[in-house]
């Protein structure tokens, strides 16, 4: 009994080491190429074929289809990818994930793994202590690579050879030889296995090991592999639970695409298996030959499925739209789920959603100032209409507050698992930008309340004041447009000169208007209350100019 428990724990520990190595390797690759991958995702999805190539490339780089599909869902959620564009990338991610199968098949079962893993880890060790971030990240990648293969070695050793446990063969044989029913049993086993370990790579390593040890024959291994293709779609669907409608549709397309592929593969299962056995050299029934045949089956299945369905991308999108209906009032707080421990860490790749929220906050600040200008210069004469307009602007201010809290929390969660130094600098800048934009929105709402008080208390101003406020607001709006256009692109050094000039213009304009207001107060004591309100307006508009400069300085720091 104790021996059996020890064997189970050894098996779980081997799986844990394999999964931990995969995690470290994937996260290190994200650190090394996160910004470049985000740029590739934005620019290389113009058509479905480019999308397939992009999805394949990104998945090969991060060595995790789960991470790449979660990233795709995140981009769809942020509006940076359309549903149709995402479908090509999802197809490419399915092709890219087959590289892990080939990696494990070629190196995991043909060589002495310890002769590969330990020297690689030895090479990685000094890199972990280097000052340069890219060298440290490279060291993490090789350390993860070594742990992955070390875990695979322990996994091979912890799975008993079938010859020493003939009772296991008897049990498994009872599920084989029943035609389509046997295929379905092993297919379901593949789904359950992938859901339990939450990684198609780990599930694939287990399947390869079972085949290598003689537990299952080649057709059974292929049926399990088909199940793993469906089981891996659970990750994207879990991620999309907190996302918007389009994110949910992208996740459903991933599931539909793989289900359609599995359907034709099961119908044509025997001839498909025979084709792989004919195509790939070697004996598919031998322990050393079966892993290569399984890798070929996995790749050809995904390549064929993509070739069959790439012409039906619009139809797949429409099917997803019919399955996931539009919500009547989708809230802007939707984010791809990031807190679930079942999901891969993709902090390097998921900043797109935070960038979307920052841009929306920038748009809110502009809407708020425009609302103030309208209320101050051309206020509604009907008290009910005035109240309704102020209430609408109050809702904008609440949205800004909510987004500030949610975006801050989201950015902190994205960085909790470790990101590159460059990404951390960008996140730090974004956190400051969020705080400054919230302050701008607060100033804007204070201006709205001042305009409401002016109308409610019937404060009278000289005719030129309305024109001066409108002109002042146009200067501030110019500054807002300046930083809004750079929220996603960064701020080059030359633009900071323009920013300082705009801020100085705002300061000078406020001083001149304030001086004129003081002169009017000295000339007539009856206008003191109105002029004090006017000075509050000028002070808040200058504060917006100061916060706008802070936004640009933060963006410059994060560029």
RODO-2510 file (C-alpha; in nm, 4 decimals, decimal comma):
residues 559
     n   res          X          Y          Z
     1     x     0,0000     0,0000     0,0000
     2     x     0,2753     0,2404     0,1032
     3     x     0,4709     0,1475    -0,2108
     4     x     0,1723     0,2283    -0,4311
     5     x     0,1281     0,5678    -0,2631
     6     x     0,4966     0,6380    -0,3172
     7     x     0,4683     0,5467    -0,6856
     8     x     0,1673     0,7768    -0,7291
     9     x     0,3455     1,0659    -0,5573
    10     x     0,6546     1,0062    -0,7724
    11     x     0,4371     1,0147    -1,0839
    12     x     0,2690     1,3378    -0,9711
    13     x     0,6060     1,4915    -0,8849
    14     x     0,7374     1,4042    -1,2312
    15     x     0,4334     1,5674    -1,3902
    16     x     0,4798     1,8693    -1,1648
    17     x     0,8417     1,9106    -1,2705
    18     x     0,7472     1,8809    -1,6387
    19     x     0,4671     2,1372    -1,5984
    20     x     0,6877     2,3721    -1,3941
    21     x     0,9604     2,3537    -1,6562
    22     x     0,7066     2,4299    -1,9293
    23     x     0,5765     2,7254    -1,7255
    24     x     0,9230     2,8745    -1,6679
    25     x     1,0208     2,8248    -2,0327
    26     x     0,6991     2,9822    -2,1617
    27     x     0,7192     3,2827    -1,9278
    28     x     1,0855     3,3406    -2,0140
    29     x     1,0014     3,3384    -2,3841
    30     x     0,7225     3,5872    -2,3192
    31     x     0,9679     3,8173    -2,1419
    32     x     1,2168     3,7887    -2,4256
    33     x     0,9697     3,8608    -2,7030
    34     x     0,6480     3,9914    -2,5433
    35     x     0,6464     4,3379    -2,7039
    36     x     0,7444     4,1979    -3,0424
    37     x     0,4682     3,9389    -3,0227
    38     x     0,2123     4,2065    -2,9335
    39     x     0,3306     4,4082    -3,2338
    40     x     0,3074     4,1021    -3,4581
    41     x    -0,0469     4,0367    -3,3370
    42     x    -0,1497     4,3942    -3,4174
    43     x     0,0005     4,4081    -3,7657
    44     x     0,0082     4,0579    -3,9173
    45     x    -0,3585     3,9647    -3,9122
    46     x    -0,4779     4,1455    -4,2239
    47     x    -0,6052     3,8230    -4,3790
    48     x    -0,6800     3,4740    -4,2561
    49     x    -0,3600     3,3230    -4,4004
    50     x    -0,1426     3,5833    -4,2278
    51     x    -0,3437     3,5121    -3,9112
    52     x    -0,2644     3,1400    -3,9352
    53     x     0,1052     3,2191    -3,9705
    54     x     0,0951     3,4630    -3,6796
    55     x    -0,0880     3,2206    -3,4506
    56     x     0,1567     2,9441    -3,5373
    57     x     0,4603     3,1694    -3,4835
    58     x     0,3405     3,3027    -3,1476
    59     x     0,2562     2,9524    -3,0205
    60     x     0,5958     2,8209    -3,1291
    61     x     0,7607     3,1092    -2,9442
    62     x     0,5744     3,0643    -2,6146
    63     x     0,5490     2,6839    -2,6495
    64     x     0,1943     2,6906    -2,5153
    65     x    -0,1246     2,6935    -2,7177
    66     x    -0,3103     2,7745    -2,3954
    67     x    -0,1057     3,0922    -2,3471
    68     x    -0,1435     3,1991    -2,7109
    69     x    -0,5197     3,1351    -2,7247
    70     x    -0,5729     3,3246    -2,3992
    71     x    -0,3748     3,6104    -2,5544
    72     x    -0,5886     3,5953    -2,8706
    73     x    -0,9071     3,6102    -2,6624
    74     x    -0,7569     3,9040    -2,4707
    75     x    -0,6868     4,0944    -2,7935
    76     x    -1,0405     4,0291    -2,9181
    77     x    -1,1754     4,1482    -2,5833
    78     x    -0,9708     4,4678    -2,6144
    79     x    -1,0989     4,5293    -2,9663
    80     x    -0,7522     4,4995    -3,1221
    81     x    -0,8565     4,1916    -3,3188
    82     x    -1,1894     4,1256    -3,4831
    83     x    -1,3587     3,7884    -3,4433
    84     x    -1,2798     3,6968    -3,8053
    85     x    -0,9120     3,7914    -3,7630
    86     x    -0,8862     3,5847    -3,4457
    87     x    -1,0125     3,2678    -3,6164
    88     x    -0,7079     3,2467    -3,8433
    89     x    -0,4812     3,2931    -3,5422
    90     x    -0,6634     3,0195    -3,3489
    91     x    -0,6075     2,7822    -3,6408
    92     x    -0,2392     2,8757    -3,6420
    93     x    -0,2144     2,8192    -3,2654
    94     x    -0,3395     2,4632    -3,3154
    95     x    -0,0627     2,4030    -3,5677
    96     x     0,2010     2,5701    -3,3499
    97     x     0,1248     2,3540    -3,0477
    98     x     0,2341     2,0428    -3,2402
    99     x     0,5960     2,1601    -3,2064
   100     x     0,5902     2,0497    -2,8406
   101     x     0,4949     1,6983    -2,9522
   102     x     0,7862     1,6932    -3,1962
   103     x     1,0260     1,8333    -2,9341
   104     x     0,9350     1,5650    -2,6805
   105     x     0,9178     1,2855    -2,9406
   106     x     1,2537     1,3640    -3,1008
   107     x     1,4559     1,4359    -2,7870
   108     x     1,2603     1,2813    -2,5016
   109     x     1,2633     0,9200    -2,6144
   110     x     1,5656     0,8868    -2,8449
   111     x     1,8425     1,0176    -2,6178
   112     x     1,9533     0,9904    -2,2583
   113     x     1,7531     1,2836    -2,1289
   114     x     1,9778     1,3467    -1,8294
   115     x     2,2679     1,3984    -2,0703
   116     x     2,0683     1,6853    -2,2256
   117     x     1,8821     1,8329    -1,9287
   118     x     2,1558     1,8700    -1,6689
   119     x     2,4179     2,0334    -1,8967
   120     x     2,1515     2,2767    -2,0229
   121     x     2,0628     2,3668    -1,6629
   122     x     2,4316     2,4029    -1,5837
   123     x     2,4681     2,6436    -1,8760
   124     x     2,1620     2,8374    -1,7534
   125     x     2,2756     2,8773    -1,3922
   126     x     2,5326     3,1588    -1,4326
   127     x     2,2967     3,3452    -1,6688
   128     x     2,0388     3,3724    -1,3886
   129     x     2,2789     3,5978    -1,1942
   130     x     2,3675     3,8324    -1,4802
   131     x     2,2844     4,2029    -1,4604
   132     x     2,1365     4,2286    -1,8077
   133     x     1,7664     4,1378    -1,8051
   134     x     1,7821     3,9601    -2,1421
   135     x     2,0605     3,7329    -2,0196
   136     x     1,8607     3,6513    -1,7045
   137     x     1,5510     3,5770    -1,9121
   138     x     1,7597     3,3573    -2,1433
   139     x     1,8885     3,1717    -1,8387
   140     x     1,5300     3,1172    -1,7195
   141     x     1,4373     2,9777    -2,0615
   142     x     1,7188     2,7213    -2,0582
   143     x     1,6503     2,6336    -1,6946
   144     x     1,2850     2,5697    -1,7827
   145     x     1,3949     2,3657    -2,0846
   146     x     1,6150     2,1499    -1,8624
   147     x     1,3457     2,1038    -1,5965
   148     x     1,0982     2,0054    -1,8667
   149     x     1,3163     1,7212    -1,9924
   150     x     1,4222     1,6216    -1,6424
   151     x     1,0553     1,5901    -1,5505
   152     x     1,0013     1,3810    -1,8645
   153     x     1,2869     1,1503    -1,7616
   154     x     1,1354     1,0992    -1,4164
   155     x     0,7957     1,0475    -1,5781
   156     x     0,9359     0,7710    -1,7985
   157     x     1,1021     0,6074    -1,4995
   158     x     0,7952     0,6338    -1,2742
   159     x     0,5588     0,4713    -1,5279
   160     x     0,6060     0,0925    -1,4919
   161     x     0,6906    -0,1090    -1,8004
   162     x     0,3915    -0,3062    -1,9220
   163     x     0,5909    -0,6302    -1,9190
   164     x     0,6336    -0,6057    -1,5441
   165     x     0,2627    -0,5327    -1,4870
   166     x     0,0651    -0,7672    -1,7188
   167     x    -0,2568    -0,7039    -1,5241
   168     x    -0,2566    -0,3436    -1,6556
   169     x    -0,2425    -0,4727    -2,0122
   170     x    -0,5399    -0,6952    -1,9396
   171     x    -0,7379    -0,3969    -1,8082
   172     x    -0,6542    -0,1689    -2,1022
   173     x    -0,7120    -0,4459    -2,3567
   174     x    -1,0719    -0,4666    -2,2371
   175     x    -1,1256    -0,1160    -2,3865
   176     x    -0,9665    -0,1948    -2,7228
   177     x    -1,0934    -0,3934    -3,0157
   178     x    -1,4468    -0,2523    -3,0086
   179     x    -1,4214    -0,0351    -3,3199
   180     x    -1,5664     0,3142    -3,2952
   181     x    -1,6573     0,2636    -2,9282
   182     x    -1,2944     0,2053    -2,8327
   183     x    -1,1957     0,5190    -3,0221
   184     x    -1,4604     0,7219    -2,8379
   185     x    -1,3527     0,5842    -2,4967
   186     x    -0,9906     0,6901    -2,5497
   187     x    -1,1062     1,0198    -2,7037
   188     x    -1,3039     1,1018    -2,3862
   189     x    -1,0040     0,9939    -2,1779
   190     x    -0,7910     1,2494    -2,3679
   191     x    -1,0437     1,5264    -2,2958
   192     x    -1,0594     1,4420    -1,9241
   193     x    -0,6806     1,4087    -1,8969
   194     x    -0,6226     1,7536    -2,0513
   195     x    -0,8895     1,9169    -1,8334
   196     x    -0,7375     1,7592    -1,5195
   197     x    -0,3767     1,8654    -1,5894
   198     x    -0,4875     2,1906    -1,7659
   199     x    -0,2121     2,1585    -2,0231
   200     x    -0,2210     1,9821    -2,3568
   201     x     0,1600     1,9676    -2,3438
   202     x     0,1577     1,7720    -2,0165
   203     x    -0,1297     1,5558    -2,1388
   204     x     0,0676     1,4896    -2,4576
   205     x     0,3779     1,3950    -2,2580
   206     x     0,1705     1,1489    -2,0538
   207     x     0,0231     0,9977    -2,3719
   208     x     0,3667     0,9687    -2,5340
   209     x     0,5034     0,8012    -2,2204
   210     x     0,2120     0,5557    -2,2038
   211     x     0,2709     0,4667    -2,5692
   212     x     0,6481     0,4356    -2,5177
   213     x     0,5940     0,2011    -2,2217
   214     x     0,3514    -0,0151    -2,4216
   215     x     0,0388     0,0693    -2,2236
   216     x    -0,1562     0,1734    -2,5327
   217     x    -0,1326     0,0949    -2,9017
   218     x    -0,0975     0,3512    -3,1795
   219     x    -0,4703     0,3911    -3,2616
   220     x    -0,5561     0,4370    -2,8931
   221     x    -0,2801     0,7000    -2,8580
   222     x    -0,4166     0,8863    -3,1611
   223     x    -0,7696     0,8814    -3,0159
   224     x    -0,6349     1,0269    -2,6889
   225     x    -0,4519     1,2957    -2,8881
   226     x    -0,7793     1,3935    -3,0558
   227     x    -0,9369     1,4271    -2,7110
   228     x    -0,6500     1,6485    -2,5980
   229     x    -0,7206     1,8832    -2,8894
   230     x    -1,0723     1,9326    -2,7554
   231     x    -0,9692     1,9439    -2,3885
   232     x    -0,7227     2,2284    -2,4482
   233     x    -1,0067     2,4547    -2,5673
   234     x    -1,1372     2,4657    -2,2103
   235     x    -0,8572     2,7089    -2,1175
   236     x    -0,9664     2,9780    -2,3632
   237     x    -1,3314     2,9335    -2,2649
   238     x    -1,2420     2,9728    -1,8963
   239     x    -1,0466     3,2882    -1,9800
   240     x    -1,3396     3,4299    -2,1773
   241     x    -1,5855     3,3901    -1,8877
   242     x    -1,5104     3,7423    -1,7673
   243     x    -1,4722     3,8863    -2,1165
   244     x    -1,7138     4,0564    -2,3505
   245     x    -1,9321     3,8950    -2,6159
   246     x    -1,6613     3,8973    -2,8839
   247     x    -1,4111     3,7289    -2,6501
   248     x    -1,6640     3,4547    -2,5721
   249     x    -1,7283     3,4067    -2,9438
   250     x    -1,3551     3,3712    -3,0149
   251     x    -1,3297     3,1049    -2,7438
   252     x    -1,6330     2,9219    -2,8866
   253     x    -1,4761     2,9250    -3,2341
   254     x    -1,1723     2,7493    -3,0865
   255     x    -1,4003     2,4768    -2,9510
   256     x    -1,6086     2,4517    -3,2717
   257     x    -1,2983     2,4337    -3,4916
   258     x    -1,1521     2,1445    -3,2935
   259     x    -1,4853     1,9614    -3,2656
   260     x    -1,5340     1,9729    -3,6433
   261     x    -1,1822     1,8386    -3,6901
   262     x    -1,2385     1,5578    -3,4425
   263     x    -1,5666     1,4666    -3,6141
   264     x    -1,4102     1,4003    -3,9552
   265     x    -1,1013     1,2414    -3,7969
   266     x    -1,3132     0,9885    -3,6062
   267     x    -1,5265     0,9124    -3,9129
   268     x    -1,2105     0,8505    -4,1185
   269     x    -1,0128     0,7144    -3,8245
   270     x    -0,8912     0,3837    -3,9696
   271     x    -0,7826     0,5166    -4,3113
   272     x    -0,6238     0,8206    -4,1434
   273     x    -0,4213     0,5955    -3,9124
   274     x    -0,3209     0,3767    -4,2078
   275     x    -0,2097     0,6883    -4,3982
   276     x     0,0155     0,7991    -4,1088
   277     x     0,1670     0,4500    -4,0822
   278     x     0,2364     0,4542    -4,4576
   279     x     0,3755     0,8096    -4,4585
   280     x     0,6096     0,7986    -4,1574
   281     x     0,9128     0,5681    -4,1738
   282     x     0,9530     0,3108    -3,9005
   283     x     0,7228     0,0795    -3,7104
   284     x     0,4278     0,2496    -3,5406
   285     x     0,3876    -0,0486    -3,3057
   286     x     0,7404    -0,0276    -3,1630
   287     x     0,8016     0,1796    -2,8460
   288     x     1,0661     0,3964    -3,0150
   289     x     0,8725     0,4468    -3,3380
   290     x     0,5326     0,5291    -3,1886
   291     x     0,6157     0,8786    -3,0477
   292     x     0,7275     1,0017    -3,3927
   293     x     0,4142     0,8588    -3,5522
   294     x     0,2015     1,0307    -3,2859
   295     x     0,3724     1,3655    -3,3506
   296     x     0,3095     1,3209    -3,7235
   297     x    -0,0558     1,2330    -3,6577
   298     x    -0,0975     1,5448    -3,4391
   299     x     0,0606     1,7764    -3,6986
   300     x    -0,1162     1,6337    -4,0029
   301     x    -0,4510     1,6381    -3,8237
   302     x    -0,4191     2,0097    -3,7405
   303     x    -0,2767     2,1024    -4,0809
   304     x    -0,5566     1,9164    -4,2599
   305     x    -0,8251     2,0629    -4,0361
   306     x    -0,6926     2,4140    -4,1019
   307     x    -0,6762     2,3521    -4,4772
   308     x    -1,0366     2,2254    -4,4767
   309     x    -1,1844     2,5068    -4,2692
   310     x    -0,9811     2,8153    -4,3585
   311     x    -1,2200     2,8844    -4,6450
   312     x    -1,5131     2,8891    -4,4017
   313     x    -1,3895     3,1536    -4,1573
   314     x    -1,6919     3,3873    -4,2084
   315     x    -1,9282     3,0932    -4,1568
   316     x    -1,7498     2,9936    -3,8346
   317     x    -1,7807     3,3530    -3,7127
   318     x    -2,1549     3,3578    -3,7899
   319     x    -2,2021     3,0247    -3,6109
   320     x    -2,0267     3,1639    -3,3017
   321     x    -2,2495     3,4737    -3,3181
   322     x    -2,5589     3,2519    -3,3224
   323     x    -2,4323     3,0523    -3,0237
   324     x    -2,3254     3,3574    -2,8182
   325     x    -2,5972     3,6200    -2,8463
   326     x    -2,5382     3,9938    -2,8077
   327     x    -2,5952     4,1202    -2,4570
   328     x    -2,8308     4,4192    -2,4298
   329     x    -2,6028     4,6191    -2,2023
   330     x    -2,2502     4,4901    -2,2070
   331     x    -2,0453     4,6642    -1,9407
   332     x    -1,7075     4,8188    -2,0128
   333     x    -1,5539     4,6459    -1,7088
   334     x    -1,5210     4,3161    -1,8965
   335     x    -1,1762     4,1638    -1,8789
   336     x    -1,0422     3,8254    -1,9718
   337     x    -1,0226     3,6197    -1,6535
   338     x    -0,6731     3,6427    -1,5110
   339     x    -0,7040     3,5349    -1,1478
   340     x    -0,7921     3,1695    -1,2090
   341     x    -0,5062     2,9376    -1,1063
   342     x    -0,6100     2,7090    -1,3927
   343     x    -0,5014     2,9592    -1,6574
   344     x    -0,1482     3,0083    -1,7907
   345     x     0,0391     3,3188    -1,6852
   346     x     0,0338     3,5558    -1,9826
   347     x     0,1022     3,8895    -1,8130
   348     x     0,3527     3,9866    -2,0820
   349     x     0,0907     3,9421    -2,3511
   350     x    -0,2271     4,0669    -2,1856
   351     x    -0,1459     4,4375    -2,1544
   352     x    -0,3695     4,5093    -2,4539
   353     x    -0,6791     4,5194    -2,2348
   354     x    -0,5208     4,7644    -1,9935
   355     x    -0,4175     4,9838    -2,2878
   356     x    -0,7778     4,9775    -2,4109
   357     x    -0,9043     5,0957    -2,0713
   358     x    -0,6448     5,3719    -2,0525
   359     x    -0,7518     5,4971    -2,3945
   360     x    -1,1166     5,4913    -2,2864
   361     x    -1,0264     5,6954    -1,9766
   362     x    -0,8528     5,9454    -2,2041
   363     x    -1,1705     5,9733    -2,4127
   364     x    -1,3783     6,0248    -2,0961
   365     x    -1,1647     6,3226    -1,9896
   366     x    -1,2346     6,4894    -2,3230
   367     x    -1,6086     6,4196    -2,3025
   368     x    -1,6158     6,5675    -1,9526
   369     x    -1,4472     6,8937    -2,0537
   370     x    -1,6712     6,9277    -2,3596
   371     x    -1,9708     6,8762    -2,1311
   372     x    -1,8512     7,1522    -1,8997
   373     x    -1,7951     7,3955    -2,1891
   374     x    -2,1487     7,3396    -2,3179
   375     x    -2,2976     7,3905    -1,9718
   376     x    -2,0987     7,7066    -1,9033
   377     x    -2,1317     7,8784    -2,2414
   378     x    -2,4773     7,7592    -2,3513
   379     x    -2,6550     7,6195    -2,0442
   380     x    -3,0053     7,4675    -2,0844
   381     x    -3,2713     7,7007    -1,9504
   382     x    -3,4931     7,4141    -1,8354
   383     x    -3,3905     7,3010    -1,4814
   384     x    -3,4894     6,9415    -1,5629
   385     x    -3,2674     6,9369    -1,8719
   386     x    -2,9813     7,0868    -1,6682
   387     x    -3,0173     6,8192    -1,4012
   388     x    -3,0268     6,5407    -1,6621
   389     x    -2,7100     6,6691    -1,8296
   390     x    -2,5222     6,6937    -1,4993
   391     x    -2,6399     6,3449    -1,4049
   392     x    -2,5077     6,2032    -1,7347
   393     x    -2,1684     6,3632    -1,6731
   394     x    -2,1708     6,2243    -1,3197
   395     x    -2,2082     5,8746    -1,4695
   396     x    -1,9017     5,9447    -1,6832
   397     x    -1,7091     6,0382    -1,3711
   398     x    -1,8193     5,7141    -1,2022
   399     x    -1,7086     5,5149    -1,5070
   400     x    -1,3677     5,6803    -1,4878
   401     x    -1,3339     5,5922    -1,1184
   402     x    -1,4386     5,2330    -1,1831
   403     x    -1,1996     5,1933    -1,4723
   404     x    -0,9145     5,3422    -1,2700
   405     x    -0,9638     5,0836    -0,9931
   406     x    -1,0113     4,7907    -1,2295
   407     x    -0,7225     4,8826    -1,4586
   408     x    -0,4873     4,9313    -1,1637
   409     x    -0,5826     4,5924    -1,0197
   410     x    -0,5533     4,4291    -1,3610
   411     x    -0,2067     4,5731    -1,4211
   412     x    -0,0908     4,4551    -1,0797
   413     x    -0,2240     4,1043    -1,1485
   414     x    -0,0504     4,0998    -1,4877
   415     x     0,2837     4,1708    -1,3237
   416     x     0,2372     3,9454    -1,0197
   417     x     0,3922     3,6428    -1,1897
   418     x     0,6989     3,8241    -1,3171
   419     x     0,7499     4,0214    -1,6366
   420     x     1,0501     4,1680    -1,8137
   421     x     1,2098     4,4898    -1,6890
   422     x     1,0905     4,6762    -2,0002
   423     x     0,7319     4,5634    -1,9418
   424     x     0,7522     4,6517    -1,5734
   425     x     0,8670     5,0029    -1,6690
   426     x     0,5724     5,0312    -1,9084
   427     x     0,3281     4,9051    -1,6457
   428     x     0,4635     5,1532    -1,3898
   429     x     0,4100     5,4338    -1,6417
   430     x     0,0571     5,3107    -1,7156
   431     x    -0,0282     5,3046    -1,3440
   432     x     0,0750     5,6685    -1,3154
   433     x    -0,1160     5,7585    -1,6331
   434     x    -0,4302     5,5961    -1,4921
   435     x    -0,3995     5,7997    -1,1710
   436     x    -0,3436     6,1249    -1,3650
   437     x    -0,6387     6,0603    -1,5977
   438     x    -0,8636     5,9955    -1,3002
   439     x    -0,7507     6,3275    -1,1498
   440     x    -0,8247     6,5024    -1,4818
   441     x    -1,1727     6,3537    -1,4824
   442     x    -1,2271     6,4686    -1,1222
   443     x    -1,1237     6,8216    -1,2223
   444     x    -1,3622     6,8024    -1,5167
   445     x    -1,6517     6,7016    -1,2949
   446     x    -1,5723     6,9844    -1,0510
   447     x    -1,5944     7,2191    -1,3503
   448     x    -1,9348     7,0699    -1,4369
   449     x    -2,0585     7,1375    -1,0821
   450     x    -1,9303     7,4970    -1,1045
   451     x    -2,1177     7,5459    -1,4345
   452     x    -2,4315     7,4024    -1,2732
   453     x    -2,3950     7,6390    -0,9749
   454     x    -2,3470     7,9340    -1,2114
   455     x    -2,6784     7,8553    -1,3786
   456     x    -2,8661     7,7624    -1,0613
   457     x    -2,7485     8,0703    -0,8673
   458     x    -2,7901     8,2954    -1,1733
   459     x    -2,4355     8,4283    -1,1554
   460     x    -2,3893     8,7010    -1,4209
   461     x    -2,0664     8,7586    -1,6147
   462     x    -1,9625     9,0111    -1,8771
   463     x    -2,0271     8,8897    -2,2360
   464     x    -1,6563     8,8360    -2,3057
   465     x    -1,6216     8,5780    -2,0228
   466     x    -1,8083     8,3087    -2,2156
   467     x    -1,5749     8,3529    -2,5132
   468     x    -1,2697     8,3477    -2,2865
   469     x    -1,3794     8,0224    -2,1184
   470     x    -1,4501     7,8624    -2,4559
   471     x    -1,1056     7,9671    -2,5817
   472     x    -0,9383     7,8435    -2,2621
   473     x    -1,1221     7,5118    -2,2972
   474     x    -1,0032     7,4794    -2,6582
   475     x    -0,6408     7,5164    -2,5383
   476     x    -0,6925     7,2466    -2,2757
   477     x    -0,8688     7,0217    -2,5294
   478     x    -0,5716     7,0636    -2,7621
   479     x    -0,3485     6,9346    -2,4821
   480     x    -0,5886     6,6447    -2,4215
   481     x    -0,5842     6,5512    -2,7886
   482     x    -0,2059     6,5645    -2,7765
   483     x    -0,1771     6,3080    -2,4951
   484     x    -0,4699     6,0951    -2,6200
   485     x    -0,2898     6,0375    -2,9488
   486     x     0,0134     5,9058    -2,7607
   487     x    -0,1480     5,6780    -2,5027
   488     x    -0,0707     5,3701    -2,7123
   489     x     0,2351     5,4850    -2,9059
   490     x     0,4581     5,6468    -2,6427
   491     x     0,6129     5,9931    -2,6428
   492     x     0,9367     6,0725    -2,8286
   493     x     1,1675     6,3371    -2,6847
   494     x     1,0705     6,5963    -2,9488
   495     x     0,7050     6,5816    -2,8403
   496     x     0,7922     6,6791    -2,4843
   497     x     0,8983     7,0240    -2,6095
   498     x     0,5512     7,0720    -2,7567
   499     x     0,3994     6,9508    -2,4298
   500     x     0,5897     7,2091    -2,2253
   501     x     0,4855     7,4835    -2,4679
   502     x     0,1173     7,3864    -2,4376
   503     x     0,1392     7,3787    -2,0587
   504     x     0,3055     7,7221    -2,0524
   505     x     0,0327     7,8643    -2,2790
   506     x    -0,2325     7,7342    -2,0388
   507     x    -0,0521     7,8838    -1,7385
   508     x    -0,0098     8,2232    -1,9075
   509     x    -0,3708     8,2297    -2,0250
   510     x    -0,4968     8,1544    -1,6721
   511     x    -0,2820     8,4327    -1,5249
   512     x    -0,4167     8,6874    -1,7720
   513     x    -0,7792     8,5845    -1,7157
   514     x    -0,7341     8,5825    -1,3389
   515     x    -0,5809     8,9319    -1,3498
   516     x    -0,8810     9,0583    -1,5501
   517     x    -1,1171     8,8970    -1,2983
   518     x    -0,9426     9,0660    -1,0042
   519     x    -0,9743     9,4027    -1,1790
   520     x    -1,3494     9,3483    -1,2251
   521     x    -1,3846     9,2648    -0,8543
   522     x    -1,2034     9,5827    -0,7558
   523     x    -1,4233     9,7858    -0,9892
   524     x    -1,7488     9,6363    -0,8589
   525     x    -1,7912     9,4619    -0,5254
   526     x    -2,1273     9,3180    -0,6352
   527     x    -1,9607     9,0607    -0,8629
   528     x    -1,7358     8,8985    -0,6011
   529     x    -1,9321     8,5694    -0,5791
   530     x    -1,9496     8,5331    -0,9561
   531     x    -1,5810     8,6183    -0,9983
   532     x    -1,4758     8,3727    -0,7253
   533     x    -1,6651     8,0991    -0,9088
   534     x    -1,4910     8,2075    -1,2298
   535     x    -1,1478     8,1887    -1,0631
   536     x    -1,2308     7,8351    -0,9442
   537     x    -1,3061     7,7473    -1,3052
   538     x    -0,9691     7,8873    -1,4175
   539     x    -0,7806     7,7029    -1,1409
   540     x    -0,9383     7,3677    -1,2291
   541     x    -0,8614     7,4135    -1,5971
   542     x    -0,5006     7,4905    -1,5140
   543     x    -0,4916     7,1761    -1,2973
   544     x    -0,6032     6,9765    -1,5983
   545     x    -0,3109     7,1237    -1,7914
   546     x    -0,0700     7,0195    -1,5136
   547     x    -0,2089     6,6642    -1,5022
   548     x    -0,1904     6,6455    -1,8826
   549     x     0,1794     6,7258    -1,8685
   550     x     0,2207     6,4556    -1,6015
   551     x     0,0514     6,2049    -1,8338
   552     x     0,2984     6,2814    -2,1108
   553     x     0,5949     6,2646    -1,8734
   554     x     0,4788     5,9210    -1,7548
   555     x     0,4331     5,8029    -2,1130
   556     x     0,7793     5,9321    -2,1966
   557     x     0,9242     5,7378    -1,9023
   558     x     0,7525     5,4192    -2,0205
   559     x     0,8520     5,4539    -2,3875
***
